[in-house]
């Protein structure tokens, strides 16, 4: 083998060894899914403690994170009517819970993917359980909207 080919082979083998080592390390030291220091797992803490309704959060999403709102509404309308209604009912149920019960419910959702709602529409709660930045905009502004305007579900 000439020097260039041998050097390339060495780089490839070194990369392969590194990948195998990372795989072994990941198996030997698994990362545990748990609440982080800010208590934002599995959903942002702001969604746990908000006093807003699902409709107020949707209205704030529509006005402050319109891309997330549009994606959610399009996805919702691609589901059968009974699944759409179940998503609305599930959101109402979630926001009717106490903060402690919301935390427990969200942890249950994050670890058990076999509930009927998630099976019917895996992203049914995405707009509510979104990343911290989106949740911050939603919860910073949701109280400025009326609590019971069902038309926000229609898009």
N, C-alpha and C positions, 0 to 999 in steps of 0.2 A: 504494500500500500504506500502511496505517496504521502507526504507530510500533511497536506491539506485535507485529504480524505480521512486520515487517521485523527486529525484534530476535530473534524466534524463529528466523527463517530464518538469521540470522547465527550464532546458537548452533549450529544443525544443521550448517551449512557448516563452522564452525570444528571441530566434533567430527569431521566426515568427513575434514577435512584432517589432523587429529591421528591418526586411525586409519590413513590412507594413509601418513603419515610413519613411524608405528611399523612398519607392514608393510615399508616400504622399509628401515628400519634393521635389522629382523630378517633380511631377506634379505642385506643388505650385511655384517652382522656376526653370522653364525650362532653360536649357543652350541655348543661342542663337548662332547659327552658324554664325560666322563673322570672318573677318580677324584678325589674331593674331598680336601681337606686332611686329613680324618680317615680316609681310605681306606675309606669306607662305601659306595662305589659299585662295582658295582651292587647289592651286598647288604651289610648291616652287617658290619663287621670282626669283631664277636663271633662271627658264624656261620662265619667263615673260620678262626678260631683255637680254637673250642670243641673240647673232647675228648669231648663228649657224643654219644650216638647219636641217630638220628632218633627212636627211641622215647622217649628221655629228653626230648628237646625237645618232642615231642607231649604227653607227660605234664605237663610244666611249663606248656605252653600251655593245656592242659585246666584246670589248677588256678589259673593266674595271669592268663590272658587267655581266659576261657571263651567269649566271643562269637566270637573269631577261630577257636577250636578248633571250635565248633559249625558255623560257616559252612563251614569247610574239610571237615569230616566229611560234612555234608549234600551239599556239592558233589561230594565223592569218591563217595558212594553213588549219585549221579545218573549216574555213568559206568559203562560196561560193565566186567565183572569183569577182563578183560585189561588195560584202561586203569588200573584201580585197582591191580592188581599191578605194572604198569609204573611207576606213581608211587612205590610202596613200594620197588621195586628201584632206581629212580633216586635216591631219597633215601639209600638204603643206599650206593649207589655214591659219591654226593657226599661223605658223611661218612667214607668209607673213604680219601679222598684226603688228601694232605698239604696244609697251608695254602697253599702256593704253587700246587699244582694246583687247589685249590678256587677260588682267585682267578682263575686262567686259565679254569676251567670256567664260573664265574659271568659273566665278561666275554664269553665265547663265547655264553652263553645270552642275554645282554642285547643282543647285536648280531645274532644269527642266530635268527630266530623260526621257522625252517622245520624244526627237528628234530622227529622223530616224536612225542615225548612232548608237546611244546608244541602241536603241531597237534591231538593227541587231547584235550588238556586244558590250555588256556592257563594256568590258575592252579594247576597241579599242585604248585608249590613255594612258593606264596604264604605259607603258614604258616611256612616255613623262611626265606624271603627277605623277610620283612616289614620294616616300618619300624624305626628304631633303638629306639624305646621298647618295642615288643613284643619285639624281639630281646633287649633288655637283660633284661626279665623272664624270658624263656625261658632265656637262658644263665646268669643269676644263680642260677637254681633247678634247672636240669636235672640237675646232678650228684647231687641228693638223691633221684633215682629210679633204679630198677634199669635196666640198659642194654638188656635184651632182653625186653620185655613186648609181644608183638605185638598184644595186645588193645586197645592205645591207638589202633590204626588202625580199630577197629570203632565207636568212639564210644559 
